[in-house]
Structure formats: structure tokens, C-alpha cells
Amino acid sequence: MIKKLLNRLNKLISIITKKQSSYDYDYNFYKRDKIEEYLSRSVDTYELEFRIRELDRKGVFNRF
């Protein structure tokens, strides 16, 4: 009885905290690397700002 209660409590806590796995970290790093590569292909500052606004509209890139 106590064991079941502790298991459920442990599952609930893990769902609430949602610890990131190493896969999530690697994926986020890969995604950030691709965004930086995309932005680095800008020819001038106008194009860079345009690309940043485009990514902001998509919700992919946050400046802060």
C-alpha cells in the first residue's frame, strides 16, 4: 500500500518537474546551432534583422 502511494507520488512529482533528458538538451543545442547557421548566412544587417523577425513570428527564436 505504501509502496504504491510512493510510486504514484514519485510519478506525479516527475510529471510536475519535467526534468529534461539529455536527448532534449542535444536537440535544443542542435536546433540553436541550425538557427545560428541560418542567421550567419545573412549578407547585411537588414537581411539579418529580417531573418530574426521571421523566426520571431514563427516562435522559433527569442532574443532574450
N, C-alpha and C positions, 0 to 999 in steps of 0.2 A: 504494500500500500504506500509506504513512504517512498519506496524506490520509484514507483510510477509518478508520484507527485513531484519528486525531484527531477525526473526526466522531462515532465511537462513544463516545469518551471525553467529548466535549462533551455528547452526549445523556445519558449516564449522570450526569454532574455536574448537568445541568439538572433531571433527574428527582429526584436526591437533595436538591438545594436547594429545588426547587419555589418559584421566585420567584412572588409574587403579581402578577397582571396588574392594570392599572388598573380593569378590569371587576370583579374580586374586591373591590378597595377600595371602589368605588362601591356594590356590592351590600351589603357589610358596613356601610357608612355608612347606606344606605337601611334595612337591617334594624334597626340600632341606633336610627335615628330612629323607626321604627314601634314599637319596644319602649318607647321613652321616651314616645311619644304614648299608648300603651296604659296605661302606668303613671300618666301625668298625669291620666287620666280618673278616678282613684280619688277617692272622696268624703272618706274619712278614713284615718287611719294603719292601722286594722285591715284595711280593704279593700286598701290598698297592700301591706301585708305578705302578705296572701292572694294577691294577684296575683304578687308576687315569688316566693312559694313555688310557685305554679302553674307559672311559667316555669322555675323551677329543676328541678321534676320532669320537665318536658318536655326539659330540657337546652338551653334556648334562652338563658337569662340566667345570667351569672356575676357575683356581686357584686364579686369581686376581679379 
